Amino acid sequence: MATIKQKQKIGALEVENWNLKHPVGTQVKLKKDDGTEQITRTRSEAYMCSAGVPVCFFEDVSGYYLLDRAEAL
């Protein structure tokens, strides 16, 4: 099982990789908390939130979502 530091390092690499491949404005399919899916676009770069997990903001969506809930289209 990965330590917290290892998880944070993995998350930082996920953020870096996402941002290299997907500029702000990338169209994505986002899985929301209620299980529905929404086609939207990123409105920020991905980053590590204060909880230490990769997240991103999306157009027409309140708050940020975990990066692993977004699939670039």
N, C-alpha and C positions, 0 to 999 in steps of 0.2 A: 504494500500500500504506500502511495506517495505521501511524503511529508507536506506540510503547508507550504514551505519554501519551494519544494519541487512543483507543486500544483501552480503556484504563482509564476514560476519560471515558464512552465508549459503554457499558462494563460497568456503571458507576455509574448511568447513566440506566436501563439494563435492570433493575437492582436496585430503583431507586426506582419504576419503573413496575409491576413485579411486586408489590411490597409495597402499592402503592396499590390494586391490583385484587384481590389474593389474600391474605386474612388467614391467620394461622397456623391450621391445621386444614383448609385447602382440600384437597379430594380431587383427586388427580392420577394420571395414567398416567406411570410412571417407566420409562425405558429404562435397564436396568442394564448393567454392563460386559460381561456374558456374552451380551448381545443380547436377553435376555428382557425382558418388560414386566411391571410390577407395579402394581396399583392400590393406592395408599397415600394418606397425608395429610401435608401439611407439618407439621413440628414446630418450625420456627423461621422467622423472617423470612429473606428472601434477604439476602445480604451479599457483599462482595468478600473473598475469602480472601487469604492472604498471597502467593499466586501472581498476584494481580491479576485473577482471573476471578470472575464471579457464581456463587454456589453457594447451596445450601439443605440443611438436614437434613430427613429424612423418617422417618415412623413405621415401625418394624420393618425398618429398613435401617441397616446399620453405616456410619458415616462420612457425609460429605456428598457430594452429586452436583452436577455442573454444572447450572445452572439451565436451560440449553437442552435438557436431557434430560427435563424435566418438562413435561407438557401438562395444564393445568387442565381438569377435567371439569365 
